[in-house]
Amino acid sequence: MTGEPFIPRTITVHLGAPSQAAENVYVSFPDYIKNVASSEIYPTWPEAALRANIYAQISYALNRYYTEWYRSQGYDFDITNSTRFDQSYVPGREIYDNISAIVDDIFNSYVVRQGSIEPYFTQYCNGTTTTCDGLSQWGTVPLAEEGLGPYEILTRFYGEDIDIVMDAPVRNGQPSYPGVPLRLGDAGNDVQEKQIQLNRISVNYPGIPKITPTDGVFGVSTEEAVRAFQRIFGLTVDGVIGNATWYRLSYLFNAVKRLSELDSEGISINELPQQFERLLSLGDSGDDVRVIQYYLDVIGAFYDTVPRVAITGEFDEQTAAAVRDYQQAFGLTVDGVVGRLTWQSIQEVYESILSTSQLIDGGVTLFPGRVLQVGFEGEDVAIAQEYLAYLSSVYPEIPPVTPDGVFGPQTDAAVRAFQQLFGLAETGNIGVITWNTLASVYSNVRFGNTQQEGQYPGQDLAEEGTP
């Protein structure tokens, strides 16, 4: 599962059975479908039959791609050309003109089951030498000759409760694994995706404890669920979601939901990670923007090549320029958009700053790099408790806290009171915005420091629980 489906610009095809030693070829998605259609069906068939079959072929390939059916099993390709497992692809074969024209028209459209978002597993067979419960390729011909359109033909085989998604976005694809292990204190859509998967898998494997809430913050309950999953499925039990655990989770999630079967349980829109924005660009606003502005501002204080930015929550021209300058300085594609690669790079650079310095303007302590919540322990917890304890003597609304380095109910109550007092969402988590507001207010109240460039008092902010 990789968020909402899209059309990949290219697809990796294995020229053989999955476990067979064979070449992988990298083909543009439209060219792949043109080849499959020219190999699987006859160009002389009625156009409605051709379109129905091509919709099925597109959806089948996208289902394999979206569910990472092969990659989740350790393979380095998206689909095979073996008709025992997938659909035919013949390198270098002739492409029929009418099929090519149809594919150019509909390659970014696919079949879904109503109420689900993933491309439907449109199983099919030729309907003569082989039969199946899905679409009959030859069976589409008489239906087209009767005057049925492509959608009507598809409903005859897959049921009335299907839709066709039109004009899906086309993007460069990349493996879903974020490239770095997820562990205690991390936060984001990747964490939330795995929380959702763990909770669904736990229905079939009740030895895995439920995670509540699935808020995208890798807390103690998430770590416990990961450890239980790792024990059950013979993985290294470390509570960390590395490459092996990531893809094993994806595989089991696909399996329990039968995402690559005709009777798939499906993925609803509510099961997609929605806590955090995946892409940030000019015109966006909100807490995710504030977080990236915070990181950029800190980086700008230590790197002359990156300008400092005001933390406003508005992705304005100043922020876009800072992102472009950052991308230029650190060897990324310069587009002013914060996608996964830019986001990861910014976090890595921020963490490198943390390894050498913990303070910024006016002695304000930097965010420690992990979201703190109930169950956490450590020096960063003790620092937050120290700030809360001092502020409780100034603001009676904040209950007293003992700085013992253990994030328990007392600390949770104080954090929530602080968040409410300073206009932040009352989550109880200490994320980037809550931490910086807390540290800034503490520094101002105790030492009389004034806010410097990029820093902010926090009264009019909203907390996100983000990294």
C-alpha positions in Angstrom: 0.0 0.0 0.0 1.5 3.3 -1.1 -1.3 5.9 -0.6 -3.7 6.7 -3.4 -3.0 4.8 -6.6 -1.3 6.5 -9.6 0.0 5.4 -13.0 3.7 4.7 -12.9 5.8 6.2 -15.7 7.6 2.9 -16.0 7.1 -0.7 -14.9 9.7 -3.4 -14.3 8.8 -6.7 -16.1 10.5 -10.0 -15.3 10.9 -12.1 -18.4 10.1 -15.4 -16.8 8.3 -17.1 -13.9 8.9 -15.3 -10.5 11.6 -17.6 -9.2 13.2 -18.2 -12.6 16.5 -16.5 -13.4 15.6 -14.1 -16.2 16.1 -10.6 -17.4 14.2 -7.6 -16.0 13.2 -5.0 -18.5 12.1 -1.4 -17.7 9.2 -0.3 -19.9 7.0 2.8 -20.0 3.6 1.9 -18.7 1.7 2.7 -21.9 4.2 0.7 -24.0 3.9 -2.2 -21.6 0.1 -2.2 -22.0 0.3 -1.9 -25.8 2.5 -5.0 -25.8 0.3 -7.0 -23.5 -2.8 -6.1 -25.5 -1.2 -6.9 -28.8 -0.1 -10.3 -27.3 -3.3 -11.2 -25.6 -6.2 -10.1 -27.9 -6.9 -9.7 -31.6 -7.0 -6.2 -33.2 -9.9 -7.3 -35.4 -12.3 -7.5 -32.4 -14.9 -4.9 -31.9 -13.6 -1.7 -30.3 -15.8 -2.1 -27.2 -14.3 -5.6 -26.6 -10.8 -4.3 -27.1 -11.4 -1.5 -24.6 -12.9 -3.8 -22.0 -9.9 -6.1 -22.3 -7.4 -3.3 -22.1 -9.1 -1.9 -19.0 -8.7 -5.3 -17.4 -5.1 -5.5 -18.5 -4.3 -2.1 -17.1 -6.1 -2.8 -13.8 -4.4 -6.2 -13.4 -0.9 -4.6 -13.9 -1.7 -1.7 -11.5 -2.9 -4.1 -8.8 0.4 -5.9 -9.0 2.2 -2.6 -8.9 0.1 -1.0 -6.1 0.2 -4.0 -3.8 3.9 -4.5 -4.5 2.9 -8.2 -4.9 6.3 -9.3 -6.0 8.5 -6.7 -4.2 6.8 -7.6 -0.9 8.1 -11.2 -1.4 11.7 -10.0 -2.0 11.7 -9.8 -5.8 13.1 -6.8 -7.6 10.4 -6.4 -10.2 6.7 -5.4 -10.5 5.2 -8.1 -12.7 6.3 -11.1 -14.8 5.5 -12.0 -18.4 4.6 -15.6 -17.5 0.9 -16.2 -18.3 0.9 -18.8 -15.5 1.2 -15.9 -13.1 0.5 -12.7 -14.9 -0.1 -11.5 -18.5 1.9 -11.9 -21.7 4.7 -9.5 -22.6 6.8 -10.2 -25.7 9.9 -8.0 -26.1 10.1 -6.4 -29.5 6.8 -7.7 -30.8 4.6 -5.7 -33.3 2.1 -3.3 -31.8 -1.2 -2.9 -33.7 -2.1 0.6 -34.6 -5.7 0.5 -33.3 -4.6 -1.0 -30.0 -1.9 1.6 -29.7 -4.4 4.4 -30.2 -6.8 2.9 -27.6 -4.1 2.5 -25.0 -3.0 6.1 -25.5 -6.6 7.1 -24.8 -7.2 5.0 -21.6 -3.8 3.9 -20.2 -4.4 6.2 -17.1 -7.8 4.6 -16.3 -8.5 1.5 -14.3 -11.2 -0.6 -12.7 -12.0 -0.3 -8.9 -14.6 -2.0 -6.8 -17.0 0.6 -5.4 -16.0 1.6 -1.9 -12.4 0.6 -2.5 -9.5 2.6 -3.8 -7.0 0.1 -5.0 -6.9 -1.1 -8.7 -9.2 -4.1 -8.8 -7.6 -7.5 -9.4 -9.2 -8.0 -12.8 -8.4 -11.7 -13.3 -9.1 -12.9 -16.8 -8.6 -15.9 -19.2 -9.1 -16.5 -22.9 -12.4 -18.3 -22.2 -11.7 -21.1 -24.7 -8.7 -23.3 -23.7 -8.8 -21.9 -20.1 -11.7 -20.6 -18.1 -11.8 -18.7 -14.8 -14.2 -16.7 -12.6 -13.1 -13.4 -14.1 -13.3 -12.0 -17.6 -13.4 -14.2 -20.6 -11.5 -12.5 -23.4 -13.4 -14.3 -26.2 -16.6 -13.8 -24.2 -16.3 -10.0 -24.6 -16.7 -10.3 -28.4 -20.4 -11.3 -28.6 -21.2 -8.8 -25.9 -19.7 -6.0 -28.0 -21.5 -7.3 -31.1 -24.7 -7.0 -29.1 -24.0 -3.3 -28.7 -22.7 -3.3 -25.1 -20.1 -0.7 -24.2 -16.8 -1.4 -22.4 -18.1 -0.7 -18.9 -21.2 -2.8 -19.5 -19.1 -5.6 -20.7 -16.9 -5.4 -17.6 -19.9 -5.5 -15.3 -21.0 -8.8 -16.9 -17.8 -10.4 -15.6 -17.0 -8.4 -12.5 -20.4 -7.4 -11.2 -22.4 -4.2 -11.2 -20.5 -2.7 -8.2 -17.4 -1.6 -10.2 -16.3 1.9 -11.4 -13.7 3.1 -13.8 -11.3 5.7 -12.5 -10.5 8.1 -15.3 -7.4 10.3 -15.8 -5.4 9.1 -12.8 -2.2 11.0 -12.2 1.0 9.8 -13.8 4.1 9.9 -11.6 7.6 8.5 -11.2 7.3 5.5 -9.0 9.6 4.3 -6.3 9.6 1.4 -3.8 7.3 2.1 -0.8 10.0 1.5 1.8 11.2 4.9 3.0 14.9 4.0 2.8 15.5 4.4 6.6 14.2 2.2 9.4 11.2 3.5 11.4 11.6 3.4 15.2 10.4 4.8 18.5 9.7 8.5 18.2 9.4 8.6 14.4 6.3 10.1 12.9 4.6 10.5 9.5 2.6 8.8 6.9 4.9 5.8 6.7 4.4 5.1 10.4 0.6 5.5 10.1 0.5 3.2 7.1 2.2 0.4 9.1 0.0 1.1 12.1 -3.1 0.6 9.9 -1.6 -2.6 8.5 -0.7 -4.0 11.9 -4.2 -3.4 13.2 -5.7 -5.2 10.3 -3.3 -8.1 10.4 -4.0 -8.4 14.2 -7.6 -9.4 13.3 -6.2 -12.6 11.8 -3.3 -12.9 14.3 -4.7 -11.7 17.7 -1.3 -12.1 19.3 -0.5 -8.7 17.8 -1.8 -6.0 20.2 -4.0 -3.3 18.7 -2.5 0.2 18.2 -4.6 3.1 19.5 -4.7 5.6 18.0 -3.2 5.1 14.6 -1.9 8.6 14.6 1.3 8.3 12.7 3.5 8.6 15.8 5.7 5.6 16.5 5.0 5.2 20.2 5.3 2.4 22.8 2.2 0.6 21.6 3.4 0.6 18.0 6.8 -0.8 19.1 5.0 -3.6 21.1 2.9 -4.5 18.1 5.9 -4.5 15.8 7.8 -6.8 18.2 4.8 -9.2 18.4 4.6 -9.3 14.6 8.3 -10.0 14.3 8.1 -12.9 16.8 5.1 -14.5 15.0 6.7 -14.3 11.6 10.3 -15.2 12.5 11.9 -11.8 12.0 14.6 -10.2 14.2 12.6 -8.9 17.2 13.9 -5.4 17.6 10.7 -3.3 17.4 12.1 -1.5 14.4 10.5 -1.5 11.0 13.4 -2.0 8.7 13.3 -3.3 5.1 12.5 -6.9 5.9 9.7 -6.0 8.4 8.3 -3.3 6.1 7.8 -5.7 3.2 6.7 -8.6 5.4 4.0 -6.3 6.8 3.0 -5.3 3.2 2.8 -9.0 2.2 0.7 -10.1 5.1 -1.6 -7.1 4.7 -2.2 -8.0 1.1 -2.8 -11.6 2.1 -5.3 -11.0 4.9 -7.3 -8.5 2.7 -7.0 -10.7 -0.4 -6.0 -7.7 -2.4 -4.9 -9.8 -5.4 -8.0 -11.9 -5.6 -11.5 -11.4 -7.2 -13.1 -11.4 -3.7 -10.8 -8.8 -2.3 -11.8 -7.1 0.9 -10.5 -3.9 -0.6 -8.9 -0.8 0.9 -11.2 2.0 1.8 -10.2 5.7 1.7 -10.3 5.7 5.5 -7.5 3.1 5.5 -5.1 5.4 3.7 -2.5 7.4 5.7 -4.0 10.9 6.0 -2.4 12.4 9.0 0.4 14.2 7.1 0.9 15.7 3.7 3.0 13.6 1.3 4.0 16.6 -0.8 4.3 20.2 0.2 4.5 23.0 -2.4 3.8 26.6 -3.0 0.3 27.6 -1.8 0.0 24.8 0.9 -0.6 25.8 4.5 -0.9 24.2 7.9 1.1 22.4 10.5 3.1 20.3 8.1 4.3 23.5 6.5 5.3 24.9 9.9 7.3 21.8 10.6 9.3 22.0 7.4 9.8 25.7 7.9 11.1 25.0 11.4 13.7 22.5 10.1 14.7 24.8 7.3 15.1 27.7 9.7 17.3 25.7 12.0 19.4 24.5 9.0 19.7 28.1 7.8 21.2 29.1 11.2 24.0 26.6 10.6 24.4 26.7 6.7 25.0 30.0 4.9 23.7 28.4 1.7 20.2 28.0 3.1 18.2 31.2 3.9 16.3 31.3 7.1 12.5 31.4 6.9 9.7 32.7 9.0 7.6 29.9 10.6 4.1 31.0 9.5 2.5 27.8 8.3 2.1 29.3 4.8 4.2 27.8 2.0 5.0 31.1 0.4 7.6 32.3 -2.1 10.1 32.7 0.7 9.7 29.1 1.7 9.8 27.8 -1.8 13.0 29.8 -2.4 14.5 28.3 0.7 13.5 24.8 -0.4 15.1 25.4 -3.8 18.3 26.7 -2.2 18.4 23.7 0.1 17.9 21.3 -2.8 20.7 23.0 -4.7 23.1 22.9 -1.8 22.4 19.2 -1.1 22.3 17.8 -4.6 18.6 17.2 -5.0 16.3 18.0 -7.8 15.6 21.7 -7.6 11.9 22.1 -7.9 10.9 23.9 -4.7 8.6 20.9 -3.7 9.1 18.9 -0.5 8.6 15.3 -1.5 9.9 12.2 0.2 13.6 12.6 -0.9 13.8 16.3 0.1 12.0 15.6 3.4 14.4 12.7 4.2 17.4 14.8 3.4 16.2 17.7 5.5 15.7 15.4 8.5 19.1 13.9 8.0 20.8 17.3 7.9 18.8 18.4 10.9 19.9 15.3 12.9 23.5 16.0 12.0 23.1 19.4 13.5 21.6 17.9 16.6 24.8 15.7 17.0 26.9 18.9 17.5 24.5 21.5 18.9 21.3 21.5 20.8 20.6 25.3 21.0 19.6 28.0 18.7 18.6 31.7 19.0 18.4 33.0 22.6 19.4 29.6 24.0 16.2 27.9 22.7 16.7 24.1 22.8 16.3 22.3 19.5 13.6 19.7 18.9 15.3 16.4 19.9 14.4 14.6 16.7 11.7 12.3 18.0 8.0 12.9 18.9 7.6 12.3 22.7 4.5 10.8 24.2 3.4 8.7 27.2 5.7 5.8 27.8 8.9 7.5 26.6 12.0 7.9 28.7 15.2 9.8 28.4 17.1 13.1 28.7 14.8 14.8 26.2 11.8 13.9 28.3 13.6 15.3 31.3 14.3 18.6 29.5 10.7 19.0 28.5 9.6 18.2 32.1 12.0 20.9 33.4 10.5 23.5 31.1 7.0 22.4 32.1 7.8 22.4 35.8 9.2 26.0 35.6 6.3 27.3 33.6 3.8 25.7 36.0 5.1 28.1 38.6 4.2 31.0 36.3 1.1 29.7 34.7 -1.3 28.1 37.3 -3.2 26.4 34.5 -0.2 24.0 34.0 0.0 21.3 36.7 3.3 20.6 38.3 5.7 18.1 36.9 8.6 16.1 38.4 11.6 16.1 36.0 12.3 12.4 36.3 12.8 11.6 32.6 9.7 9.4 32.4 6.8 10.5 30.3 3.8 9.4 32.5 0.3 10.7 33.2 1.6 13.7 35.1 3.6 14.9 32.2 0.8 14.1 29.7 -1.6 16.3 31.8 1.0 19.2 31.9 1.6 18.9 28.1 -2.1 19.0 27.3 -2.6 22.0 29.6 0.3 23.8 27.9 -1.1 23.1 24.5 -4.5 24.4 25.5 -3.0 27.5 27.0 -0.9 28.4 24.0 -3.5 27.5 21.3 -2.1 24.2 20.2 -4.1 21.1 19.4 -4.4 19.1 22.6 -2.7 15.8 21.6 -0.4 15.2 24.6 2.4 14.6 22.1 5.5 16.8 22.0 6.1 17.2 18.4 8.1 19.9 16.6 5.7 22.7 17.1 4.9 21.9 20.7 8.6 21.5 21.5 9.7 24.7 19.9 6.8 26.6 21.5 7.6 25.1 24.9 11.3 25.8 24.6 10.7 29.4 23.3 8.2 30.3 26.0 10.5 28.8 28.7 13.5 30.8 27.4 11.5 34.0 27.2 9.9 33.7 30.6 12.9 32.5 32.5 15.7 34.5 30.8 13.8 37.3 29.1 15.0 36.3 25.6 13.2 37.8 22.7 12.3 35.8 19.6 14.9 35.9 16.8 14.5 35.4 13.1 12.4 32.3 12.3 11.4 31.7 15.9 7.9 32.2 17.1 6.1 32.5 20.5 3.5 29.8 19.7 0.3 31.4 20.9 -1.5 31.2 17.5 -0.2 27.9 16.3 -1.9 24.5 16.0 -0.1 21.2 16.9 0.1 18.4 14.4 1.8 15.5 16.1 4.2 15.4 13.1 7.9 14.7 13.2 
